[in-house]
């Protein structure tokens, strides 16, 4: 009997895993699920806003001294 199983490349398998992980639910809050991809996007946006806030605080301190 022949083994008729298909062989997939490592690259193909990794792309499937990445696709699955991007759409996996991270958590549910207020009945609205959020995907890992959306969570990472929000996390990056949060970090950017924190950095901008620190810059604005420093600018306010400099302008307040003048």
C-alpha positions in Angstrom: 0.0 0.0 0.0 1.4 3.4 -1.0 1.6 6.3 1.4 -0.5 9.0 -0.3 0.0 11.7 2.3 0.8 15.1 0.9 4.0 16.8 1.9 3.9 20.5 2.5 6.9 22.8 2.6 8.1 24.3 5.9 7.3 27.8 4.5 3.7 26.8 3.8 3.3 25.3 7.3 4.8 28.4 8.9 2.5 30.6 7.0 -0.5 28.6 8.1 0.6 28.8 11.8 1.1 32.6 11.4 -2.3 33.0 9.9 -3.9 31.0 12.7 -2.1 33.0 15.4 -3.0 36.4 13.8 -6.7 35.6 14.0 -6.7 33.7 17.4 -8.8 35.5 20.0 -6.8 37.1 22.8 -9.7 38.0 25.1 -13.2 39.0 25.3 -14.3 42.3 27.0 -17.8 43.6 27.0 -18.8 40.7 24.7 -16.5 41.9 21.9 -13.7 39.5 21.0 -10.3 40.9 19.9 -7.9 39.1 17.7 -4.2 38.9 18.4 -3.5 41.0 15.4 -5.8 43.8 16.6 -4.4 43.5 20.1 -0.8 43.9 18.9 -1.9 46.9 16.8 -3.6 48.5 19.8 -0.5 47.8 21.9 1.8 49.6 19.4 -0.6 52.5 19.3 -0.6 52.7 23.1 3.2 52.7 23.2 3.4 55.4 20.6 0.9 57.6 22.5 2.9 57.1 25.7 6.0 58.3 24.0 4.2 61.3 22.5 2.8 62.1 25.9 6.3 62.1 27.5 7.5 64.4 24.7 4.6 66.8 25.4 5.3 66.8 29.1 8.9 67.7 28.5 8.0 70.5 26.1 5.5 71.8 28.7 8.2 71.9 31.3 10.5 73.7 29.0 7.9 76.3 28.0 6.7 76.7 31.5 10.2 77.8 32.6 10.4 80.6 30.1 
